[in-house]
């Protein structure tokens, strides 16, 4: 159970006792401030009854104690613990005894002040010696120090055991509370200053025939909020960290993808993400001019690692163009336009005059999904340049047209089943023909004006065949879209890029299939992710095992997955808004609705979204008819 309010984390087992085992503990900025927090009441360890998440940043644990000698089999003291990611824990004892009770409460504390990476590797180091400090305990190491303070102050404190002790006299039906605060130094607040005040998106709600839609949207919003961080040098700009517990800092490509899928909630997260990443752009003359930096990403056994900086560079102009359609202020767009222009300049230079965008370096492969990203960036980028009277749009369109023509020939692999897009082409022209979820990006063509989707790389027949493949049993696990088809030799249900279900790519596939008119396949994938979300308590991990769904089964968690993850949380928003097919064009003063006519989840209402900076609400009936219920006065319904 992971409570998140970055930079704070609290990781617990469902019994609530922090034992120092595994990842358990309070963390801040990637360091474990407290690894052990075990309580005893009346000399006994409470019997765990329930542990559950209350929200993205809080968990509640309930246990029972038989304190009175004549209590019988029923607990007469209930122990409630509310644990918060900001480093606060509130312990409350509730007495249901028929006579007054004197209850000793003991809290044993300890820490190793280990880095999260060391904890994950199983080498956290020994517990540190404690000293009594003020109304609690203090630990010090070369890595820093931790202070735990208690309110009310304890009756006794034993440094050698890290033990705090209280004596409480409870009347029948009475209660008492102890609050612990964990912080990295002896000064300042335990709560991340202003974190809750940072709300970069709308308080949207979902309701309808399927009760799961409301839970999914609310949890997705909570998880996104928990992962929001400020740019350290420009605190007014916020963006999403990749996920907890492993990647509590922003990853450029994933931050852009999460902001893009969250556009129905408003444009503030997009604007903050774009500004923060614009400051990282490489602007020194040379071959890297205009590229955004980013780490390498493992791509399985068939292909070398890919550079996420390329993906981020191609996503930047796309997010800016689409954020403008959703209502990002023209002044903000104009300020970010030079960065987008440099991204597009890098694209044209990196193509080296050819129709394709290769991986950097000699002999780099031509990846299918990279060509899809590049084509979308060129088409939407050209549209954006034209809108602001900037040069280069015609050249980008000409290049994208040639890419489309050549791709349909060079990347299509014919076979008895009707063919498939190749995953990649090598430098010597050989195809890498395996079938994977990366092909779903071919359907993510981007939003142009008047509610129109941009043209994609595939022709109509190829698009129909791809839709059949994405909806077939080799890729559709019943829980979502596998990253690699089950019949491929390298398939591994737990493989990062070789068989797991990645929620972001499943959402991309659902939206792309729905936009292209293949609602049966889209509905199947949507149904699978929604069923998986239910088993995960609606907090979707970034990935889970791609085993086939069976009656009575549940998706298997992946031990290395972030949960919550920014892209998975944003994908929850993207999946639900796809049902309504909202396609705004705020510069033109219109919004077009293209709902899923099959209404796979029955009637659904989405309220509190944001278009043109104002509230937007829409309802889709069981017949698949959409109706705007609330919108800005400046908007008209497009055809």
N, C-alpha and C positions, 0 to 999 in steps of 0.2 A: 504494500500500500504506500503510494508515493504522493505526499503533499507537496505542492509546488507553488511558490510565490518568489520567483527569481529576484535576487540571487540565492534565496533560501530554499532548502529542501528538508523534508522529514520523511525518512524511509522506515517503515515498520512492518513487522509481521502482524497477522490479524488478532493475535492475543494481546497486543498493546505493550508488552514489556520490551524495553530496549535492552538486549542482552549482550551487545557488543559482537554478536555473531554476524557473519556475512556483511551486507551493506547497511545494516541497521544504524540509525543515528540521525542527529541534526547536522545539516551541512550549510555552509555559507561560502559562496564563491569557490566551490569545488573542494573545500576542506571540511573534514568531519570535526565539528566542535564538541559534540557529545556522542559517545558511542554506547553508553550504558545508563539506563534510568529504570531501575527495578524497584517496585514498591511492595511493602508488606504491611498488612493491617492486622493488629492484634497478634502479631507474631506469625501470621499465616500469609502465604502468597494467594492473592485472590484467584478464584476460578473463573477463567475467561468465559464469557457468554456470547459476546458479539463484538466484531470490529467492522466498521464500514466507513466509506468516504462520505463526508457531509457535503463537501464542495471540493473544487480542485485544490484548495490550499489547506483544508482541514479534514481531520479524521476523528471519529468518536469510538471509544472503546468502553465496553461495559463488562464488569466482572462482579462476582458475588462472594461474600464472606459470611460464614456462620460464626459470629463473635460471641454470642451469649451461650453459656454452658447448656441451657435448656432450649436452644433454638430449634432442635429437631433437624429434619432434612432440608428445611427451607432456609436460604440465605436471609439474614436479618440486616445485613449491611450491603448496599449496592455501591460499587466503586465506579465512578464515571470519570473518564479521562478525555479531554478535548485537546488534541495536538495540532498545532498550527505550524505551517512551513516557516513562519517568521522567527521561530525559536521560542515560542510560548507554549507552555503546557499547563492546563488547569485540571487539578485533581479534586474531585468532590466526593465526599462520603455521605451517603443518605442512609439514615437509620430507620428501619421499620420495626424495631424491637418494642416490646410493650413496657420496658422499663429503661431508665437512664443507662447509658453505656459510657465507660471510659475506654477510649480507643487510642492506642499508640499507632502512629503512622511513621513508617521508615521509608526513606528514599535513598537508594544506593546509586551513586553517580560515578562515572569514569569516562575517560577519553584517551585517545592516542594522538589526536590532532593530525591524523593522517590525511594525505591527499586522496581524493576519490579514486584516482587511477591505481594507487597502491592498494586501497581497500578492495577494488575490483579484482586485482591480480592476486589477492590473498596474502599480501605482505604489508599489513598496516603498521607493524611494529608493536611494542609492548604498551600497556597502559602507563600513563604518566602519574607520578606522585601528585597528590592534591595538597593544597593548603587551605585553611579556613580563611575566608575573605568576606568581610562585612556580614551579610545575612545569607551566605552560601559558601561556595567553593571556587577555587581558582587553580588552573593548570597552566604550566609554562613549558615551552620547548623552543628550539631555534626557529621553528616554523611560525611561532606566534604564541598566543595565549587565549584561554577561554575562561569566562566567568559565568557561573550560574548563581543567580540571586533568587531568594524565596520570599514570598509575602503570604502570610505573616512570617516573621523570622522564626527559625526553628528553635525548639527548646534546647536541643543539644546538637553539636556538630563534631564528627570524628574524622579528622583528615586522613588517617591511615587507611580507613575503609571507604572514604568518600561518602560518608553516611550523614544524612540530615534526619532529625527525629522530632516529632511533635507529640504532645498528649492532648487529646480533645475529649471534652465531656459533652456528650450528645443526649439531649432529652428525647423522649419517644417522638418519632417523626421528624427529628431534627437533622440538620446537615451542616457540614463545614467544608471549606474550600482552601486549597493551597495553590498558589500560582508560581510556577517556575519560569524564569527568563534566562535564555541562553544567548550569550553574545560574545563577540570576538575580543572585546576589551571592556574595561570597567566603565566606560563612558558611552553615552549615546543611547538611542532607542533600539530595542530589539526588532521592531517592525521596520521593514524597508520603507524609507521615507517617501511618502507620496505614491507608493505603488498602486494603491487602490484608487487614487485620484486619476491615474493614467487609464483612460478608457477610450481606446482609439476606434471603437466601433459601436454600433447601435445595440440596444437591448432588444433584440429581435425575439419573436416567439413563433412557435409552430403548433398547430392543432389540426385535428381531422379525424377521419374514421380509424386510422391506425394510431393508437396511443403512443407508439414508440417514437413518432416523429418529434414530439415535444421534448422528450427526454434526450434524444440525440442532439437536437439543436442547442438545448440549454447546456448540456455537458460540453459540447464543442466550444461554445462561447466561453465557458468557465476555463477550459483548458487553454484556449488562446490567450485569455486574459492572464492566466498564471505564467505563461511563457513570454509575455511582453517585457522587454528590457529597453532601457534608454541608451542612446548613443552616449558614451562617457564624456565626449568632448562637446556634444551638442544635446543637452538633456531634453530639449523640447522635441527631438526626433525619437520616435519609438519604432521598434521592429521586433519580430518574433525570433526567439532563440529556437534552435533546431528541436530540442526535446530533452526530457529528463529520464533517467539520471545521467546519461552518458554525454550528452552534448548540450550543455547549458549556455552556449554562446551561439550567436547567429551564424548560420552557414549561408553564404550569399544566394546560391541557387534556390535553396529551400525557403529562405526568407522571402524571396521574390514570388515563388510559387504559392506560398501561403497567403501573401498579401493579394495576389491575383484572384485566388479562389474565394477570398473574403471580401471582394469588392461589393457584393450586395449589402454588406454591413456598413458601408461608408468608405471614403477614400483616405482617411487619416493614416491608417496603417500603411497603405501603399505609398503615400507621400513621404512618411518618415523613413520607410525602407529605401525608397529611391534616393532620397537626399543622403542617407547614411552611406549607401554603397557608391554614390557618385563621388564621394570624397576619397574613395579607395581606388578609383580608376587610374590605370597606368597612362601617363600623359607624356612620358619621355619619348622623344623621337626614336623610331625603330620599328621592328616587326611586331612588338607587343603594344604599340600605341593604340589606345582606345579599349583594350581588354580589361575586364574586371578580374581580379585575382580570385582564386578558389582552389580548394584542395582536390587531390585525386580521389576517384571513387572506384572501388573494386567492381568489376563487371563480369565476374565468373571466369571459367576456365577457357572459354572460346575467344575472348577478346582481352586486350590489355586494359589497364585502368583508364578511365576517362577523366578529363579535366572539367570539374564542375564550374570553373571560371568561364569556360566557353558557353556552357548552358546559361550562366548568369548574364553574360554579355548579350546573348541573344534574347533573354527574357526581359532585359531592362527596357528596350524600346516598346516591346509588346505591352508590358504593364503600364507604361506611361500612356500609350495610345488608348488602351482600354479604360484606364482610370479617367482619362478625359471624357470618354463616352459616358461614364457613370457620374461625372459631375465634378472632377477635380478642377479647381479654379484655374482659369486661363493664365493668370500670372504665375502660378506654381508650375504649370506645364511649360511655360516659356522659360522659366529659370532652369528647368531640368532638360530642356531640349538640346543644349550643346553636348551634354553627356550622352544622350541618345544618338546624336549625330556621330560622335566619336565611336560609339559601339558599332554603328552601321558602316563607318569607314573601316573599322577593323575587319568586319565581315567581308567586305569587298576585297580588302588587301589579302586576307587569309585564304581566300578562294584562289588566289594566284592566277586570276584571269580565266579559270575554268568554271564549269557549272556546279561543282560540288565543294563542300567545306570539309577538308580532311582534318584528322587529328593533327596537332602540332608535332613537328619533328619529322625526320626522314622516315618514309615508309609507313606513316600513320594511316590507319584504316579510315574508310568512309562509313560512318555509322548511319543507320537508317533514321534513328530518332534525331541525330544532329542535323540531318538534312531537313527533317520536319520542322525543327526549331528555327533553322536558318531561313527556310522558305516563309514561315509565318512572320519572322522578324523583318524580312525584306518587304513583304506585302503591307503589313501594318505600318512599318517604318516609312515606306513611300507615302502612304496616306497621311501620316503625321507631318512629314516634311512639306507636302503640298498644302496642308491646312495652314501652315505658318509661312508660306511663301519661300521656303528654303530650297536650295538646289539639291539634286541627287535622286529625286523620286523616280524619274523616268529610267535612269540607269538601274535602279533597284528592281523596277518592274520587268525590265528587259532581262535581267539576270534571273529573276524568279521564274519567268516564263520558260527560259532555257532549262533551268533546273527541273521544272515540272515535266517538260517534254522528255528530257534524258532519263529522269528517274523512272518513269513509267516503263521504259525499255530496259534499263540497266539493272534496276533493283527488283524486277518482278521475276520470280522463279516459277516456271511452269512445272506442274506435276499432275498426277492423276486426279487429285482432289480439287483441281481448279486453280491451283497456284497459290503463291504466298509472297509477301514482301520479304526480301532478304534482310537479315539482321544487320549486315554490313557487307562491304566489298573491300578486299585487300588492295594494297598498292599495285599488285600485278594483275588486278582485274578479276580475281576469283571471288565468288560469292560465298558468304557465310550464311547458309540457308536456314538456320534453326528458327523455330517459331517461338516468339516471346512477347511479353506485354509491351515492350518498347514500340511495337508497331501501332499501339493505340494512339500514340502522339501524332500519327498521320491524320487522325480524325479531329485533332485539336487545332483547327485552322485559324481561330481568332475572330474577333468582332470588328466589323466595319460599320459605316454609317447606315442609317435607316433600318437598323435591326438585322442587317445581313451578315451571314457568316462569310468569311473570306474563302476563296477557292483553295482546295487542298492539292496535294501532290498526285493523288490517284485519280484515274478516270472512274466513270460510274460503275463499270463492270468490276473493276478491281476493288472499289469501295464495298460493293455488295459481297464479294468474296471475303474481304477482310472482316466484315461484320459477321459473316457465317463462322469464321474461324474464332473470333473473339467470344462468340456465344456458344461455341462447341465445347464438348466435355474435356477436350485436351487442355484448354486454357481456363474455362469456367469451372472452378472447384466446387461451386455451390456456396462458398463463403466469399467469393470475389475472384478477381483475375490473377491467375498464376503468372509469375515472371518468366516461366519457361514451361512449355507444353510437356505433359507427362510422358509422351512417347519419345522425347529427345534423350539421347544417350547420357547427357550430363544432368538430367533432372534429379533434384534433391528437394524434398518437401521443405527442408529447412535452409536451403541455399539462398543467400542474400539476393542473388540475381539468377538463381537456377531453380526456382520453384516456389518460393514463398509468395504469399499474397501481399502486395504493397497497396495500401489503401489509396494513396494519391493516384497511382496509375489506374486503379479500378474506377475512381471517380472521373478521371480523364476519359476513360473508355465509355462510361455511362453517358457523360455529357456529349461526347462526340457521336456515339451511336444514336442518341436521341435527336441531335441536330440534323443528322443525315437521314433520319426517318426509319431507323431500325429499332423500333421500340421494344419488340419482343426480346431481343438480345440485351438491350439496355435494362429492361425491367428485371431480367433474370439476375444480372450482376448486381443491380441495386438491391434486390431482395436478399441476395447472399450477404452483402455487407451489412445490411440492417439486422439480419439474424445474428451475424457475428458481433455487431455492436451490442446487442442485447446480452450476449454471454459475457462480454467484457464490461458490463455495467455502463455501457454507452461511452466509456472512455476508450476510444479506438487506439491501439498501438500503431506504430508506423508500418509494421509488418507482422504476419503470423504464418504458421506453417500452411502449405498448400495442399494438405491431405483432402481427399474427396469427402464431401459432406454426406453423412448417413443419418438415418432417422435416430433421434435420441443422442446424436453426437454433439460435439462442440469443437470449435477451432482450437488448435494447440498454440499456446503462446510461444514466441521466439525469445530465447533467453537474452539475446543481444539487442532486442528492440527497445526503443524509447517509448515510454507511455507515461505521460502524454507526449505527443509529438505535434509540432506545428502543422506539418503537411496533412497529418491524419485528422486533426481537429478542423482545419480549414476544408478538408475534403468532405466532412460531414455537412458543412454549410453548402458546399458546391453540389452535393448530391440532392439535397432537398430543394434548392432553388432551381435545379435543372427541371424538376417536375413542373414548374411554372414557366420556364423558358423566358426569363426576363431579359430583354435586349434593349437597353437604353441608348439614346443618342442625345445627350443633354445639349451639346452645341446646336443641334437642330431643333431642340424643344420637343422631342418625341420619345416614346417608349413603346416597344412592340412586345407582344406576348406570343410565345410559340410553345404552348404547354404540350406535355406528353398526352396525346389524345386517348391513349388506353387507360389513363389514370390508374397506374398499377397499385397505388396505395389508397385508392378511393378518394374521397374529398379531402383536400388539404388547404389550410389557410396559413399564410405567412404574414405576420404583422411586425411593424417596427423596423423594417428594412430601410435603407437610405438610398435615394436616387436624387441627384441634384442638390444634395445636402439637406434634404428634408425627408420626413417619414414617408414610407411607401408600403402599402399593404396590398396583397393580392390573394384571391381565392380561386382554386381550381375545383370544379364540380366532379361528381362521379362520372359524368359524361365527357370529361376532358375539356370542358369549356372554362376559360380563364376570365376573371373579372377583376379590374382594379377597384379597390375599396378606399384607398387613400393615396394621394400623390400631390406633389408640388403643383401649384397653380400654373407654373410656366410650362408644364408638360401636357402634350396631347397624345392620345392613343394612336400609334401608328398602325398601318394596315399590313 
